[in-house]
Amino acid sequence: MDGLAVADLRGILAPLNFTAPMAEKPYSYNYEPPLGVPVRNTSEETHEIKILDARAVGDRLSLDREGFVLLRYPTAAKDLYDEAEISSVYYPECARIVKEATGAARVHVFDHIVRNAARMAKGSPIKGYAGRVHNDYTAWSAPQRVRDLMGNEAEALLKHRYAEINVWRPIRGPLLRSPLALCATTLSEENLVGSELRYPDRTGETYVVTYNPGQRWYYFPEMTSDEVVLIRCFDSAREGAARFSAHGAFDDPSTPPDAPPRESIEVRTLVFFD
């Protein structure tokens, strides 16, 4: 967003949670770890950040330049908690959204996360929001995910440009609590730290993010359920594109006390170009 009038954008001061710098490689378990092993070996570091309102420049954002865009795209899905409807209705919609936004030759939708802190607190398997800034894929895990998911096609697909793009939508709006902060073009790769994500059957890797005062963070206040944010978490192109887009929820100090918990769905896609 360097070419935009950033100085003129309104913003709010809010706490963002980063990962504290550490000497050893970060890890976290997505299942019960071995006896005596912590679930994760990282600690948080909170910084008060000016998070800029990007709605004023929403029509000038570029997925290639900024790494994220806001789009209006109402969904035909009636229930975004219904797994069958997500697969049959919402996945094809997300593929169309990403294909139209990128001009990609092919989009493969492969999973999703539904977040609702209230339901999680009542014992539902639905997750709460991710309160530490992160990036879903790394320079290692992005091509590995292509190999995991695309079978015999993988090596041929990896010879061309490919990307991993998330489609993020509030399930109910306007979203007043725990909005999403985003940062792409001012990310320095020295602040992206590969963190092992350990599953029972495999080990993935995400980037945790350490703080840098040169980072600029943005958000889209009061998103509706008719809007989506596309977040580019990886791009194999090394020039002319934002390769990574860190993101995470934050507590907006202007949130009304009676605002309902955030409900959102995030769909992950692999994007292939000719």
PEPELIN-V696986 format. One record per residue. N is the residue number from 0. RES is the residue in one letter. PHI is phi in degrees with one decimal (NA if undefined). OMEGA is omega as a letter, one per 40 degrees, with the letter a starting at -180 (* if undefined). NEAR is the number of other C-alpha atoms within 12 Angstrom. Layout:
# PEPELIN-V696986
n,res,phi,omega,near
N,RES,PHI,OMEGA,NEAR
N,RES,PHI,OMEGA,NEAR
This chain:
# PEPELIN-V696986
n,res,phi,omega,near
0,M,NA,a,32
1,D,-61.1,a,16
2,G,-81.3,a,13
3,L,-97.2,a,18
4,A,-79.6,a,16
5,V,-59.4,a,21
6,A,-62.2,a,16
7,D,-88.9,a,12
8,L,-76.8,i,23
9,R,-74.5,i,21
10,G,-155.1,i,26
11,I,-126.8,i,26
12,L,-92.3,a,22
13,A,-150.2,i,27
14,P,-77.9,i,27
15,L,-119.5,a,42
16,N,-96.7,i,29
17,F,-111.3,i,35
18,T,-92.0,i,33
19,A,-68.3,i,25
20,P,-56.4,a,23
21,M,-150.0,a,20
22,A,-82.5,a,9
23,E,-86.8,a,14
24,K,-73.0,i,21
25,P,-67.5,i,30
26,Y,-150.6,i,29
27,S,-150.6,i,28
28,Y,-98.0,i,25
29,N,-99.4,i,20
30,Y,-154.5,a,17
31,E,-64.3,a,15
32,P,-73.1,i,18
33,P,-57.2,a,13
34,L,-54.4,i,7
35,G,86.9,a,8
36,V,-100.9,i,13
37,P,-63.5,i,17
38,V,-61.3,i,21
39,R,-146.1,a,24
40,N,-114.5,a,22
41,T,-102.4,i,27
42,S,-130.0,a,21
43,E,-90.5,i,24
44,E,-139.0,a,22
45,T,-100.4,i,22
46,H,-127.5,i,23
47,E,-80.1,a,21
48,I,-122.5,i,30
49,K,-82.7,a,28
50,I,-104.4,a,36
51,L,-87.4,i,32
52,D,-78.0,a,31
53,A,-87.9,a,37
54,R,-61.7,a,24
55,A,-63.7,a,21
56,V,-120.1,a,24
57,G,-56.3,a,27
58,D,-78.6,i,15
59,R,-110.2,i,21
60,L,-76.3,i,29
61,S,-128.4,i,29
62,L,-61.9,i,37
63,D,-68.9,a,33
64,R,-84.0,a,27
65,E,-87.3,a,37
66,G,89.2,i,39
67,F,-153.0,i,46
68,V,-143.8,i,40
69,L,-104.7,a,38
70,L,-130.7,i,32
71,R,-91.6,a,22
72,Y,-155.6,i,27
73,P,-57.7,i,19
74,T,-101.9,i,27
75,A,-85.2,i,18
76,A,-67.6,a,24
77,K,-89.7,a,18
78,D,-140.4,a,21
79,L,-86.0,i,32
80,Y,-105.2,a,28
81,D,-92.0,a,18
82,E,-60.8,a,20
83,A,-65.2,a,14
84,E,-70.7,i,18
85,I,-59.0,a,28
86,S,-69.3,a,22
87,S,-85.5,a,19
88,V,-110.8,a,21
89,Y,-77.5,i,35
90,Y,-57.6,i,32
91,P,-60.6,i,25
92,E,-61.7,a,27
93,C,-63.7,i,43
94,A,-61.2,i,35
95,R,-65.9,a,25
96,I,-57.0,a,36
97,V,-67.9,a,42
98,K,-64.1,i,26
99,E,-65.1,a,19
100,A,-75.7,a,31
101,T,-111.9,a,33
102,G,73.0,a,19
103,A,-66.1,i,25
104,A,-76.8,a,22
105,R,-155.7,i,26
106,V,-129.6,i,35
107,H,-114.6,i,33
108,V,-85.3,a,34
109,F,-125.7,i,28
110,D,-167.2,a,25
111,H,-154.4,i,28
112,I,-130.7,i,28
113,V,-101.4,a,33
114,R,-120.4,i,33
115,N,-158.7,a,31
116,A,-62.3,a,25
117,A,-66.0,i,19
118,R,-67.6,i,20
119,M,-61.3,a,18
120,A,-63.3,i,15
121,K,-90.7,i,12
122,G,97.8,i,12
123,S,-70.8,i,15
124,P,-70.9,i,16
125,I,-62.5,a,24
126,K,-86.3,i,25
127,G,-83.7,a,27
128,Y,-75.1,i,32
129,A,-85.8,a,31
130,G,-92.4,i,27
131,R,-123.2,a,35
132,V,-67.1,a,39
133,H,-160.1,i,39
134,N,-133.9,a,42
135,D,-64.9,a,43
136,Y,-132.6,i,41
137,T,-117.9,i,35
138,A,-63.2,i,31
139,W,-90.1,a,23
140,S,-76.5,i,30
141,A,-64.6,i,37
142,P,-64.9,i,32
143,Q,-64.9,i,25
144,R,-66.0,i,35
145,V,-60.1,i,35
146,R,-64.7,a,19
147,D,-64.0,a,19
148,L,-102.0,a,21
149,M,-104.2,i,22
150,G,56.3,a,14
151,N,-67.6,i,12
152,E,-79.7,a,15
153,A,-56.2,a,21
154,E,-64.4,i,19
155,A,-67.0,i,18
156,L,-65.2,a,29
157,L,-71.0,i,27
158,K,-78.7,i,16
159,H,-114.1,i,21
160,R,-63.6,i,29
161,Y,-145.0,a,38
162,A,-147.3,i,47
163,E,-121.7,a,47
164,I,-125.4,i,49
165,N,-98.2,i,43
166,V,-111.5,a,43
167,W,-112.3,a,44
168,R,-139.3,i,42
169,P,-67.8,i,41
170,I,-79.0,i,32
171,R,-129.1,a,28
172,G,-141.9,e,23
173,P,-70.5,a,25
174,L,-81.4,a,31
175,L,-110.8,a,31
176,R,-116.4,i,32
177,S,55.1,i,39
178,P,-68.0,a,40
179,L,-101.1,i,48
180,A,-95.4,a,44
181,L,-133.9,i,45
182,C,-149.4,i,43
183,A,-135.8,a,42
184,T,-66.8,i,31
185,T,-97.0,i,28
186,L,-75.8,i,34
187,S,-99.6,a,23
188,E,-64.2,i,25
189,E,-69.5,i,15
190,N,-96.2,i,29
191,L,-101.8,a,38
192,V,-116.0,i,36
193,G,-63.2,a,33
194,S,-126.0,i,33
195,E,-66.4,i,29
196,L,-112.6,a,29
197,R,-94.5,i,22
198,Y,-110.2,i,17
199,P,-59.6,a,14
200,D,-110.6,a,10
201,R,-164.4,i,16
202,T,-122.2,i,21
203,G,-100.1,i,28
204,E,-151.0,i,32
205,T,-121.6,i,34
206,Y,-97.4,i,39
207,V,-89.7,a,44
208,V,-122.3,i,43
209,T,-97.2,a,36
210,Y,-75.6,i,35
211,N,-144.0,a,26
212,P,-63.8,i,15
213,G,-81.2,i,16
214,Q,-70.4,i,31
215,R,-118.1,a,33
216,W,-116.9,a,43
217,Y,-134.1,i,46
218,Y,-153.2,i,41
219,F,-116.8,a,40
220,P,-67.5,i,34
221,E,53.4,i,28
222,M,-62.1,i,33
223,T,-102.7,i,28
224,S,-74.0,i,29
225,D,-92.1,a,24
226,E,-115.5,i,32
227,V,-131.4,i,38
228,V,-110.2,i,46
229,L,-91.9,a,41
230,I,-123.2,i,48
231,R,-86.9,a,47
232,C,-89.6,i,43
233,F,-161.7,i,43
234,D,-142.5,a,40
235,S,-72.5,i,34
236,A,-67.7,a,22
237,R,-92.9,i,15
238,E,-133.9,i,11
239,G,78.2,a,15
240,A,-152.3,i,26
241,A,-71.0,a,34
242,R,-79.7,a,40
243,F,-134.9,i,45
244,S,-136.4,i,50
245,A,-69.9,a,50
246,H,-157.5,i,44
247,G,-180.0,i,34
248,A,-76.6,i,36
249,F,-143.4,i,38
250,D,-91.7,i,34
251,D,-76.4,a,33
252,P,-64.7,i,22
253,S,-90.8,a,19
254,T,-63.3,i,22
255,P,-60.7,a,14
256,P,-58.3,a,12
257,D,-95.3,i,9
258,A,-63.8,a,20
259,P,-70.4,i,20
260,P,-60.4,i,29
261,R,-67.3,i,38
262,E,-123.2,a,38
263,S,-149.2,i,43
264,I,-131.6,i,36
265,E,-124.1,a,36
266,V,-107.6,a,40
267,R,-103.9,a,35
268,T,-134.0,i,42
269,L,-99.3,a,44
270,V,-123.4,a,42
271,F,-119.7,a,35
272,F,-114.2,i,25
273,D,-71.0,*,16
